[in-house]
């Protein structure tokens, strides 16, 4: 799927410099950044969901451990 990504001049320049440093295309660097962002947030969302579901079950035990 193709898309257009609009960057500010400063963002485009930073991306260009990073791509040059890594000897990769700007597109490759941007795609990797998107993958890392999605994966990182997906993990955080999963952890939040598990905590929301499981924490109440152990609330009393955790409270006693905290004393």
N, CA, C, O and CB atoms as a CASP TS submission, in Angstrom:
PFRMAT TS
TARGET T0000
AUTHOR 0000-0000-0000
METHOD Language model
MODEL 1
PARENT N/A
ATOM      1  N   UNK     1       0.839  -1.172   0.000  1.00  0.00           N
ATOM      2  CA  UNK     1       0.000   0.000   0.000  1.00  0.00           C
ATOM      3  C   UNK     1       0.887   1.238   0.000  1.00  0.00           C
ATOM      4  O   UNK     1       1.790   1.352   0.828  1.00  0.00           O
ATOM      5  CB  UNK     1      -0.956  -0.004   1.211  1.00  0.00           C
ATOM      6  N   UNK     2       0.646   2.134  -0.888  1.00  0.00           N
ATOM      7  CA  UNK     2       1.426   3.362  -0.984  1.00  0.00           C
ATOM      8  C   UNK     2       0.758   4.460  -0.173  1.00  0.00           C
ATOM      9  O   UNK     2      -0.463   4.492  -0.018  1.00  0.00           O
ATOM     10  CB  UNK     2       1.587   3.796  -2.454  1.00  0.00           C
ATOM     11  N   UNK     3       1.589   5.356   0.339  1.00  0.00           N
ATOM     12  CA  UNK     3       1.057   6.505   1.055  1.00  0.00           C
ATOM     13  C   UNK     3       2.026   7.659   0.919  1.00  0.00           C
ATOM     14  O   UNK     3       3.194   7.460   0.586  1.00  0.00           O
ATOM     15  CB  UNK     3       0.803   6.172   2.542  1.00  0.00           C
ATOM     16  N   UNK     4       1.555   8.844   1.171  1.00  0.00           N
ATOM     17  CA  UNK     4       2.396  10.025   1.153  1.00  0.00           C
ATOM     18  C   UNK     4       2.633  10.451   2.586  1.00  0.00           C
ATOM     19  O   UNK     4       1.696  10.526   3.380  1.00  0.00           O
ATOM     20  CB  UNK     4       1.754  11.171   0.322  1.00  0.00           C
ATOM     21  N   UNK     5       3.870  10.726   2.915  1.00  0.00           N
ATOM     22  CA  UNK     5       4.220  11.174   4.254  1.00  0.00           C
ATOM     23  C   UNK     5       4.739  12.593   4.150  1.00  0.00           C
ATOM     24  O   UNK     5       5.761  12.842   3.509  1.00  0.00           O
ATOM     25  CB  UNK     5       5.273  10.234   4.916  1.00  0.00           C
ATOM     26  N   UNK     6       4.043  13.517   4.774  1.00  0.00           N
ATOM     27  CA  UNK     6       4.455  14.911   4.736  1.00  0.00           C
ATOM     28  C   UNK     6       5.261  15.216   5.995  1.00  0.00           C
ATOM     29  O   UNK     6       4.784  15.043   7.117  1.00  0.00           O
ATOM     30  CB  UNK     6       3.224  15.858   4.615  1.00  0.00           C
ATOM     31  N   UNK     7       6.476  15.669   5.786  1.00  0.00           N
ATOM     32  CA  UNK     7       7.367  16.005   6.887  1.00  0.00           C
ATOM     33  C   UNK     7       7.711  17.483   6.825  1.00  0.00           C
ATOM     34  O   UNK     7       7.707  18.086   5.752  1.00  0.00           O
ATOM     35  CB  UNK     7       8.648  15.144   6.847  1.00  0.00           C
ATOM     36  N   UNK     8       8.005  18.056   7.970  1.00  0.00           N
ATOM     37  CA  UNK     8       8.514  19.425   7.981  1.00  0.00           C
ATOM     38  C   UNK     8       9.916  19.409   7.382  1.00  0.00           C
ATOM     39  O   UNK     8      10.511  18.343   7.223  1.00  0.00           O
ATOM     40  CB  UNK     8       8.523  20.025   9.434  1.00  0.00           C
ATOM     41  N   UNK     9      10.433  20.557   7.057  1.00  0.00           N
ATOM     42  CA  UNK     9      11.787  20.621   6.511  1.00  0.00           C
ATOM     43  C   UNK     9      12.792  20.035   7.500  1.00  0.00           C
ATOM     44  O   UNK     9      13.713  19.323   7.103  1.00  0.00           O
ATOM     45  CB  UNK     9      12.162  22.075   6.166  1.00  0.00           C
ATOM     46  N   UNK    10      12.616  20.332   8.776  1.00  0.00           N
ATOM     47  CA  UNK    10      13.542  19.828   9.804  1.00  0.00           C
ATOM     48  C   UNK    10      13.448  18.310   9.924  1.00  0.00           C
ATOM     49  O   UNK    10      14.467  17.634  10.062  1.00  0.00           O
ATOM     50  CB  UNK    10      13.245  20.484  11.169  1.00  0.00           C
ATOM     51  N   UNK    11      12.229  17.772   9.873  1.00  0.00           N
ATOM     52  CA  UNK    11      12.057  16.315   9.945  1.00  0.00           C
ATOM     53  C   UNK    11      12.665  15.623   8.738  1.00  0.00           C
ATOM     54  O   UNK    11      13.328  14.594   8.872  1.00  0.00           O
ATOM     55  CB  UNK    11      10.577  15.956  10.053  1.00  0.00           C
ATOM     56  N   UNK    12      12.441  16.186   7.566  1.00  0.00           N
ATOM     57  CA  UNK    12      12.986  15.602   6.336  1.00  0.00           C
ATOM     58  C   UNK    12      14.509  15.633   6.367  1.00  0.00           C
ATOM     59  O   UNK    12      15.158  14.670   5.956  1.00  0.00           O
ATOM     60  CB  UNK    12      12.460  16.355   5.092  1.00  0.00           C
ATOM     61  N   UNK    13      15.077  16.717   6.844  1.00  0.00           N
ATOM     62  CA  UNK    13      16.536  16.819   6.920  1.00  0.00           C
ATOM     63  C   UNK    13      17.104  15.820   7.926  1.00  0.00           C
ATOM     64  O   UNK    13      18.127  15.189   7.663  1.00  0.00           O
ATOM     65  CB  UNK    13      16.953  18.247   7.303  1.00  0.00           C
ATOM     66  N   UNK    14      16.450  15.676   9.067  1.00  0.00           N
ATOM     67  CA  UNK    14      16.905  14.707  10.071  1.00  0.00           C
ATOM     68  C   UNK    14      16.819  13.285   9.511  1.00  0.00           C
ATOM     69  O   UNK    14      17.723  12.478   9.726  1.00  0.00           O
ATOM     70  CB  UNK    14      16.063  14.826  11.370  1.00  0.00           C
ATOM     71  N   UNK    15      15.748  12.981   8.801  1.00  0.00           N
ATOM     72  CA  UNK    15      15.597  11.659   8.191  1.00  0.00           C
ATOM     73  C   UNK    15      16.663  11.426   7.126  1.00  0.00           C
ATOM     74  O   UNK    15      17.237  10.340   7.046  1.00  0.00           O
ATOM     75  CB  UNK    15      14.197  11.506   7.577  1.00  0.00           C
ATOM     76  N   UNK    16      16.928  12.434   6.317  1.00  0.00           N
ATOM     77  CA  UNK    16      17.952  12.324   5.274  1.00  0.00           C
ATOM     78  C   UNK    16      19.327  12.057   5.890  1.00  0.00           C
ATOM     79  O   UNK    16      20.072  11.198   5.417  1.00  0.00           O
ATOM     80  CB  UNK    16      17.991  13.609   4.420  1.00  0.00           C
ATOM     81  N   UNK    17      19.657  12.808   6.960  1.00  0.00           N
ATOM     82  CA  UNK    17      20.956  12.606   7.620  1.00  0.00           C
ATOM     83  C   UNK    17      21.070  11.210   8.224  1.00  0.00           C
ATOM     84  O   UNK    17      22.110  10.561   8.109  1.00  0.00           O
ATOM     85  CB  UNK    17      21.166  13.660   8.710  1.00  0.00           C
ATOM     86  N   UNK    18      19.980  10.745   8.879  1.00  0.00           N
ATOM     87  CA  UNK    18      20.003   9.407   9.492  1.00  0.00           C
ATOM     88  C   UNK    18      20.188   8.350   8.410  1.00  0.00           C
ATOM     89  O   UNK    18      20.973   7.417   8.578  1.00  0.00           O
ATOM     90  CB  UNK    18      18.695   9.139  10.296  1.00  0.00           C
ATOM     91  N   UNK    19      19.470   8.493   7.307  1.00  0.00           N
ATOM     92  CA  UNK    19      19.576   7.529   6.208  1.00  0.00           C
ATOM     93  C   UNK    19      20.993   7.510   5.647  1.00  0.00           C
ATOM     94  O   UNK    19      21.533   6.439   5.370  1.00  0.00           O
ATOM     95  CB  UNK    19      18.567   7.866   5.092  1.00  0.00           C
ATOM     96  N   UNK    20      21.597   8.675   5.479  1.00  0.00           N
ATOM     97  CA  UNK    20      22.972   8.735   4.988  1.00  0.00           C
ATOM     98  C   UNK    20      23.926   8.053   5.957  1.00  0.00           C
ATOM     99  O   UNK    20      24.800   7.295   5.537  1.00  0.00           O
ATOM    100  CB  UNK    20      23.399  10.188   4.764  1.00  0.00           C
ATOM    101  N   UNK    21      23.767   8.316   7.256  1.00  0.00           N
ATOM    102  CA  UNK    21      24.636   7.698   8.263  1.00  0.00           C
ATOM    103  C   UNK    21      24.554   6.177   8.230  1.00  0.00           C
ATOM    104  O   UNK    21      25.552   5.485   8.430  1.00  0.00           O
ATOM    105  CB  UNK    21      24.270   8.201   9.653  1.00  0.00           C
ATOM    106  N   UNK    22      23.358   5.668   7.977  1.00  0.00           N
ATOM    107  CA  UNK    22      23.134   4.223   7.972  1.00  0.00           C
ATOM    108  C   UNK    22      23.299   3.614   6.584  1.00  0.00           C
ATOM    109  O   UNK    22      23.148   2.406   6.399  1.00  0.00           O
ATOM    110  CB  UNK    22      21.751   3.914   8.501  1.00  0.00           C
ATOM    111  N   UNK    23      23.613   4.475   5.606  1.00  0.00           N
ATOM    112  CA  UNK    23      23.772   4.015   4.223  1.00  0.00           C
ATOM    113  C   UNK    23      22.522   3.270   3.741  1.00  0.00           C
ATOM    114  O   UNK    23      22.598   2.220   3.103  1.00  0.00           O
ATOM    115  CB  UNK    23      25.011   3.105   4.102  1.00  0.00           C
ATOM    116  N   UNK    24      21.368   3.861   4.076  1.00  0.00           N
ATOM    117  CA  UNK    24      20.081   3.287   3.682  1.00  0.00           C
ATOM    118  C   UNK    24      19.233   4.382   3.065  1.00  0.00           C
ATOM    119  O   UNK    24      19.582   5.560   3.135  1.00  0.00           O
ATOM    120  CB  UNK    24      19.350   2.636   4.897  1.00  0.00           C
ATOM    121  N   UNK    25      18.133   3.998   2.469  1.00  0.00           N
ATOM    122  CA  UNK    25      17.235   5.008   1.899  1.00  0.00           C
ATOM    123  C   UNK    25      16.382   5.620   3.007  1.00  0.00           C
ATOM    124  O   UNK    25      16.192   5.029   4.070  1.00  0.00           O
ATOM    125  CB  UNK    25      16.330   4.389   0.795  1.00  0.00           C
ATOM    126  N   UNK    26      15.884   6.800   2.733  1.00  0.00           N
ATOM    127  CA  UNK    26      14.990   7.456   3.687  1.00  0.00           C
ATOM    128  C   UNK    26      13.747   6.595   3.906  1.00  0.00           C
ATOM    129  O   UNK    26      13.231   6.513   5.021  1.00  0.00           O
ATOM    130  CB  UNK    26      14.592   8.871   3.188  1.00  0.00           C
ATOM    131  N   UNK    27      13.275   5.961   2.847  1.00  0.00           N
ATOM    132  CA  UNK    27      12.102   5.109   2.949  1.00  0.00           C
ATOM    133  C   UNK    27      12.354   3.933   3.888  1.00  0.00           C
ATOM    134  O   UNK    27      11.498   3.599   4.707  1.00  0.00           O
ATOM    135  CB  UNK    27      11.695   4.605   1.571  1.00  0.00           C
ATOM    136  N   UNK    28      13.512   3.310   3.775  1.00  0.00           N
ATOM    137  CA  UNK    28      13.833   2.181   4.651  1.00  0.00           C
ATOM    138  C   UNK    28      13.862   2.606   6.121  1.00  0.00           C
ATOM    139  O   UNK    28      13.340   1.904   6.987  1.00  0.00           O
ATOM    140  CB  UNK    28      15.184   1.568   4.256  1.00  0.00           C
ATOM    141  N   UNK    29      14.470   3.746   6.391  1.00  0.00           N
ATOM    142  CA  UNK    29      14.563   4.241   7.763  1.00  0.00           C
ATOM    143  C   UNK    29      13.169   4.560   8.299  1.00  0.00           C
ATOM    144  O   UNK    29      12.843   4.208   9.433  1.00  0.00           O
ATOM    145  CB  UNK    29      15.471   5.493   7.834  1.00  0.00           C
ATOM    146  N   UNK    30      12.353   5.219   7.496  1.00  0.00           N
ATOM    147  CA  UNK    30      10.994   5.579   7.927  1.00  0.00           C
ATOM    148  C   UNK    30      10.142   4.327   8.160  1.00  0.00           C
ATOM    149  O   UNK    30       9.397   4.264   9.139  1.00  0.00           O
ATOM    150  CB  UNK    30      10.320   6.489   6.874  1.00  0.00           C
ATOM    151  N   UNK    31      10.242   3.344   7.284  1.00  0.00           N
ATOM    152  CA  UNK    31       9.461   2.113   7.461  1.00  0.00           C
ATOM    153  C   UNK    31       9.858   1.380   8.728  1.00  0.00           C
ATOM    154  O   UNK    31       8.999   0.864   9.442  1.00  0.00           O
ATOM    155  CB  UNK    31       9.635   1.193   6.259  1.00  0.00           C
ATOM    156  N   UNK    32      11.164   1.329   9.016  1.00  0.00           N
ATOM    157  CA  UNK    32      11.614   0.683  10.244  1.00  0.00           C
ATOM    158  C   UNK    32      11.089   1.431  11.467  1.00  0.00           C
ATOM    159  O   UNK    32      10.678   0.810  12.448  1.00  0.00           O
ATOM    160  CB  UNK    32      13.149   0.607  10.282  1.00  0.00           C
ATOM    161  N   UNK    33      11.102   2.743  11.411  1.00  0.00           N
ATOM    162  CA  UNK    33      10.599   3.541  12.531  1.00  0.00           C
ATOM    163  C   UNK    33       9.118   3.262  12.782  1.00  0.00           C
ATOM    164  O   UNK    33       8.688   3.166  13.931  1.00  0.00           O
ATOM    165  CB  UNK    33      10.816   5.038  12.261  1.00  0.00           C
ATOM    166  N   UNK    34       8.350   3.134  11.725  1.00  0.00           N
ATOM    167  CA  UNK    34       6.921   2.834  11.861  1.00  0.00           C
ATOM    168  C   UNK    34       6.733   1.450  12.478  1.00  0.00           C
ATOM    169  O   UNK    34       5.909   1.277  13.377  1.00  0.00           O
ATOM    170  CB  UNK    34       6.210   2.914  10.484  1.00  0.00           C
ATOM    171  N   UNK    35       7.495   0.464  11.998  1.00  0.00           N
ATOM    172  CA  UNK    35       7.392  -0.895  12.560  1.00  0.00           C
ATOM    173  C   UNK    35       7.717  -0.899  14.047  1.00  0.00           C
ATOM    174  O   UNK    35       6.994  -1.502  14.841  1.00  0.00           O
ATOM    175  CB  UNK    35       8.336  -1.861  11.818  1.00  0.00           C
ATOM    176  N   UNK    36       8.800  -0.229  14.428  1.00  0.00           N
ATOM    177  CA  UNK    36       9.200  -0.196  15.833  1.00  0.00           C
ATOM    178  C   UNK    36       8.148   0.499  16.694  1.00  0.00           C
ATOM    179  O   UNK    36       7.875   0.069  17.814  1.00  0.00           O
ATOM    180  CB  UNK    36      10.549   0.509  15.984  1.00  0.00           C
ATOM    181  N   UNK    37       7.563   1.563  16.175  1.00  0.00           N
ATOM    182  CA  UNK    37       6.520   2.287  16.905  1.00  0.00           C
ATOM    183  C   UNK    37       5.302   1.390  17.140  1.00  0.00           C
ATOM    184  O   UNK    37       4.791   1.302  18.256  1.00  0.00           O
ATOM    185  CB  UNK    37       6.105   3.559  16.133  1.00  0.00           C
ATOM    186  N   UNK    38       4.854   0.738  16.093  1.00  0.00           N
ATOM    187  CA  UNK    38       3.666  -0.122  16.191  1.00  0.00           C
ATOM    188  C   UNK    38       3.925  -1.298  17.124  1.00  0.00           C
ATOM    189  O   UNK    38       3.088  -1.613  17.971  1.00  0.00           O
ATOM    190  CB  UNK    38       3.253  -0.636  14.797  1.00  0.00           C
ATOM    191  N   UNK    39       5.074  -1.949  16.977  1.00  0.00           N
ATOM    192  CA  UNK    39       5.404  -3.088  17.840  1.00  0.00           C
ATOM    193  C   UNK    39       5.513  -2.661  19.297  1.00  0.00           C
ATOM    194  O   UNK    39       5.008  -3.352  20.182  1.00  0.00           O
ATOM    195  CB  UNK    39       6.715  -3.740  17.387  1.00  0.00           C
ATOM    196  N   UNK    40       6.158  -1.546  19.553  1.00  0.00           N
ATOM    197  CA  UNK    40       6.319  -1.057  20.924  1.00  0.00           C
ATOM    198  C   UNK    40       4.995  -0.719  21.573  1.00  0.00           C
ATOM    199  O   UNK    40       4.758  -1.061  22.731  1.00  0.00           O
ATOM    200  CB  UNK    40       7.211   0.156  20.943  1.00  0.00           C
ATOM    201  N   UNK    41       4.132  -0.050  20.829  1.00  0.00           N
ATOM    202  CA  UNK    41       2.832   0.306  21.388  1.00  0.00           C
ATOM    203  C   UNK    41       1.922  -0.905  21.513  1.00  0.00           C
ATOM    204  O   UNK    41       1.101  -0.962  22.429  1.00  0.00           O
ATOM    205  CB  UNK    41       2.164   1.364  20.533  1.00  0.00           C
ATOM    206  N   UNK    42       2.046  -1.867  20.621  1.00  0.00           N
ATOM    207  CA  UNK    42       1.234  -3.078  20.711  1.00  0.00           C
ATOM    208  C   UNK    42       1.578  -3.846  21.978  1.00  0.00           C
ATOM    209  O   UNK    42       0.687  -4.344  22.666  1.00  0.00           O
ATOM    210  CB  UNK    42       1.441  -3.967  19.472  1.00  0.00           C
ATOM    211  N   UNK    43       2.881  -3.946  22.292  1.00  0.00           N
ATOM    212  CA  UNK    43       3.309  -4.631  23.523  1.00  0.00           C
ATOM    213  C   UNK    43       2.788  -3.900  24.753  1.00  0.00           C
ATOM    214  O   UNK    43       2.293  -4.526  25.691  1.00  0.00           O
ATOM    215  CB  UNK    43       4.848  -4.735  23.582  1.00  0.00           C
ATOM    216  N   UNK    44       2.900  -2.583  24.748  1.00  0.00           N
ATOM    217  CA  UNK    44       2.438  -1.793  25.893  1.00  0.00           C
ATOM    218  C   UNK    44       0.933  -1.954  26.080  1.00  0.00           C
ATOM    219  O   UNK    44       0.460  -2.080  27.209  1.00  0.00           O
ATOM    220  CB  UNK    44       2.795  -0.303  25.707  1.00  0.00           C
ATOM    221  N   UNK    45       0.183  -1.952  24.989  1.00  0.00           N
ATOM    222  CA  UNK    45      -1.266  -2.136  25.077  1.00  0.00           C
ATOM    223  C   UNK    45      -1.615  -3.506  25.642  1.00  0.00           C
ATOM    224  O   UNK    45      -2.530  -3.626  26.457  1.00  0.00           O
ATOM    225  CB  UNK    45      -1.910  -1.958  23.703  1.00  0.00           C
ATOM    226  N   UNK    46      -0.891  -4.544  25.213  1.00  0.00           N
ATOM    227  CA  UNK    46      -1.129  -5.894  25.708  1.00  0.00           C
ATOM    228  C   UNK    46      -0.843  -5.978  27.207  1.00  0.00           C
ATOM    229  O   UNK    46      -1.621  -6.563  27.960  1.00  0.00           O
ATOM    230  CB  UNK    46      -0.265  -6.906  24.941  1.00  0.00           C
ATOM    231  N   UNK    47       0.263  -5.396  27.631  1.00  0.00           N
ATOM    232  CA  UNK    47       0.613  -5.405  29.058  1.00  0.00           C
ATOM    233  C   UNK    47      -0.455  -4.669  29.865  1.00  0.00           C
ATOM    234  O   UNK    47      -0.871  -5.147  30.920  1.00  0.00           O
ATOM    235  CB  UNK    47       2.007  -4.755  29.288  1.00  0.00           C
ATOM    236  N   UNK    48      -0.899  -3.517  29.381  1.00  0.00           N
ATOM    237  CA  UNK    48      -1.962  -2.775  30.074  1.00  0.00           C
ATOM    238  C   UNK    48      -3.232  -3.607  30.185  1.00  0.00           C
ATOM    239  O   UNK    48      -3.880  -3.618  31.232  1.00  0.00           O
ATOM    240  CB  UNK    48      -2.263  -1.461  29.343  1.00  0.00           C
ATOM    241  N   UNK    49      -3.586  -4.297  29.120  1.00  0.00           N
ATOM    242  CA  UNK    49      -4.795  -5.118  29.119  1.00  0.00           C
ATOM    243  C   UNK    49      -4.675  -6.243  30.146  1.00  0.00           C
ATOM    244  O   UNK    49      -5.606  -6.479  30.915  1.00  0.00           O
ATOM    245  CB  UNK    49      -5.055  -5.699  27.714  1.00  0.00           C
ATOM    246  N   UNK    50      -3.557  -6.927  30.162  1.00  0.00           N
ATOM    247  CA  UNK    50      -3.351  -8.021  31.113  1.00  0.00           C
ATOM    248  C   UNK    50      -3.402  -7.495  32.541  1.00  0.00           C
ATOM    249  O   UNK    50      -4.031  -8.102  33.408  1.00  0.00           O
ATOM    250  CB  UNK    50      -2.004  -8.728  30.851  1.00  0.00           C
ATOM    251  N   UNK    51      -2.739  -6.367  32.787  1.00  0.00           N
ATOM    252  CA  UNK    51      -2.762  -5.798  34.141  1.00  0.00           C
ATOM    253  C   UNK    51      -4.176  -5.416  34.560  1.00  0.00           C
ATOM    254  O   UNK    51      -4.577  -5.667  35.697  1.00  0.00           O
ATOM    255  CB  UNK    51      -1.848  -4.571  34.219  1.00  0.00           C
ATOM    256  N   UNK    52      -4.927  -4.817  33.657  1.00  0.00           N
ATOM    257  CA  UNK    52      -6.304  -4.433  33.976  1.00  0.00           C
ATOM    258  C   UNK    52      -7.162  -5.650  34.313  1.00  0.00           C
ATOM    259  O   UNK    52      -8.042  -5.579  35.171  1.00  0.00           O
ATOM    260  CB  UNK    52      -6.925  -3.667  32.806  1.00  0.00           C
ATOM    261  N   UNK    53      -6.902  -6.758  33.639  1.00  0.00           N
ATOM    262  CA  UNK    53      -7.713  -7.958  33.856  1.00  0.00           C
ATOM    263  C   UNK    53      -7.241  -8.776  35.058  1.00  0.00           C
ATOM    264  O   UNK    53      -8.067  -9.335  35.780  1.00  0.00           O
ATOM    265  CB  UNK    53      -7.691  -8.824  32.614  1.00  0.00           C
ATOM    266  N   UNK    54      -5.946  -8.855  35.280  1.00  0.00           N
ATOM    267  CA  UNK    54      -5.400  -9.750  36.298  1.00  0.00           C
ATOM    268  C   UNK    54      -5.116  -9.069  37.639  1.00  0.00           C
ATOM    269  O   UNK    54      -5.186  -9.729  38.676  1.00  0.00           O
ATOM    270  CB  UNK    54      -4.141 -10.369  35.786  1.00  0.00           C
ATOM    271  N   UNK    55      -4.807  -7.805  37.652  1.00  0.00           N
ATOM    272  CA  UNK    55      -4.441  -7.127  38.888  1.00  0.00           C
ATOM    273  C   UNK    55      -5.520  -7.194  39.958  1.00  0.00           C
ATOM    274  O   UNK    55      -5.200  -7.440  41.121  1.00  0.00           O
ATOM    275  CB  UNK    55      -4.121  -5.700  38.601  1.00  0.00           C
ATOM    276  N   UNK    56      -6.787  -6.986  39.609  1.00  0.00           N
ATOM    277  CA  UNK    56      -7.817  -7.067  40.654  1.00  0.00           C
ATOM    278  C   UNK    56      -7.846  -8.427  41.363  1.00  0.00           C
ATOM    279  O   UNK    56      -8.152  -8.506  42.553  1.00  0.00           O
ATOM    280  CB  UNK    56      -9.180  -6.784  40.049  1.00  0.00           C
ATOM    281  N   UNK    57      -7.531  -9.483  40.632  1.00  0.00           N
ATOM    282  CA  UNK    57      -7.551 -10.814  41.218  1.00  0.00           C
ATOM    283  C   UNK    57      -6.510 -10.953  42.335  1.00  0.00           C
ATOM    284  O   UNK    57      -6.718 -11.685  43.303  1.00  0.00           O
ATOM    285  CB  UNK    57      -7.306 -11.864  40.138  1.00  0.00           C
ATOM    286  N   UNK    58      -5.401 -10.248  42.187  1.00  0.00           N
ATOM    287  CA  UNK    58      -4.311 -10.371  43.152  1.00  0.00           C
ATOM    288  C   UNK    58      -4.169  -9.123  44.039  1.00  0.00           C
ATOM    289  O   UNK    58      -3.164  -8.972  44.732  1.00  0.00           O
ATOM    290  CB  UNK    58      -3.004 -10.632  42.417  1.00  0.00           C
ATOM    291  N   UNK    59      -5.150  -8.247  44.021  1.00  0.00           N
ATOM    292  CA  UNK    59      -5.057  -6.983  44.746  1.00  0.00           C
ATOM    293  C   UNK    59      -4.824  -7.187  46.238  1.00  0.00           C
ATOM    294  O   UNK    59      -3.979  -6.514  46.828  1.00  0.00           O
ATOM    295  CB  UNK    59      -6.316  -6.173  44.534  1.00  0.00           C
ATOM    296  N   UNK    60      -5.556  -8.099  46.850  1.00  0.00           N
ATOM    297  CA  UNK    60      -5.404  -8.324  48.288  1.00  0.00           C
ATOM    298  C   UNK    60      -4.005  -8.830  48.623  1.00  0.00           C
ATOM    299  O   UNK    60      -3.377  -8.348  49.565  1.00  0.00           O
ATOM    300  CB  UNK    60      -6.455  -9.321  48.785  1.00  0.00           C
ATOM    301  N   UNK    61      -3.523  -9.788  47.862  1.00  0.00           N
ATOM    302  CA  UNK    61      -2.181 -10.328  48.111  1.00  0.00           C
ATOM    303  C   UNK    61      -1.112  -9.256  47.892  1.00  0.00           C
ATOM    304  O   UNK    61      -0.158  -9.167  48.664  1.00  0.00           O
ATOM    305  CB  UNK    61      -1.911 -11.541  47.196  1.00  0.00           C
ATOM    306  N   UNK    62      -1.263  -8.458  46.863  1.00  0.00           N
ATOM    307  CA  UNK    62      -0.302  -7.398  46.613  1.00  0.00           C
ATOM    308  C   UNK    62      -0.317  -6.352  47.712  1.00  0.00           C
ATOM    309  O   UNK    62       0.726  -5.820  48.092  1.00  0.00           O
ATOM    310  CB  UNK    62      -0.578  -6.748  45.282  1.00  0.00           C
ATOM    311  N   UNK    63      -1.496  -6.062  48.214  1.00  0.00           N
ATOM    312  CA  UNK    63      -1.602  -5.101  49.312  1.00  0.00           C
ATOM    313  C   UNK    63      -0.900  -5.614  50.547  1.00  0.00           C
ATOM    314  O   UNK    63      -0.207  -4.857  51.227  1.00  0.00           O
ATOM    315  CB  UNK    63      -3.061  -4.803  49.628  1.00  0.00           C
ATOM    316  N   UNK    64      -1.070  -6.895  50.849  1.00  0.00           N
ATOM    317  CA  UNK    64      -0.400  -7.496  52.034  1.00  0.00           C
ATOM    318  C   UNK    64       1.107  -7.498  51.837  1.00  0.00           C
ATOM    319  O   UNK    64       1.852  -7.247  52.784  1.00  0.00           O
ATOM    320  CB  UNK    64      -0.904  -8.953  52.286  1.00  0.00           C
ATOM    321  N   UNK    65       1.562  -7.773  50.639  1.00  0.00           N
ATOM    322  CA  UNK    65       3.010  -7.766  50.376  1.00  0.00           C
ATOM    323  C   UNK    65       3.605  -6.368  50.533  1.00  0.00           C
ATOM    324  O   UNK    65       4.771  -6.211  50.897  1.00  0.00           O
ATOM    325  CB  UNK    65       3.296  -8.295  48.965  1.00  0.00           C
ATOM    326  N   UNK    66       2.794  -5.370  50.255  1.00  0.00           N
ATOM    327  CA  UNK    66       3.272  -3.995  50.347  1.00  0.00           C
ATOM    328  C   UNK    66       3.410  -3.474  51.765  1.00  0.00           C
ATOM    329  O   UNK    66       3.971  -2.400  51.982  1.00  0.00           O
ATOM    330  CB  UNK    66       2.361  -3.109  49.598  1.00  0.00           C
ATOM    331  N   UNK    67       2.896  -4.234  52.740  1.00  0.00           N
ATOM    332  CA  UNK    67       2.948  -3.777  54.133  1.00  0.00           C
ATOM    333  C   UNK    67       4.204  -4.221  54.826  1.00  0.00           C
ATOM    334  O   UNK    67       4.399  -3.918  56.003  1.00  0.00           O
ATOM    335  CB  UNK    67       1.753  -4.276  54.897  1.00  0.00           C
TER
END
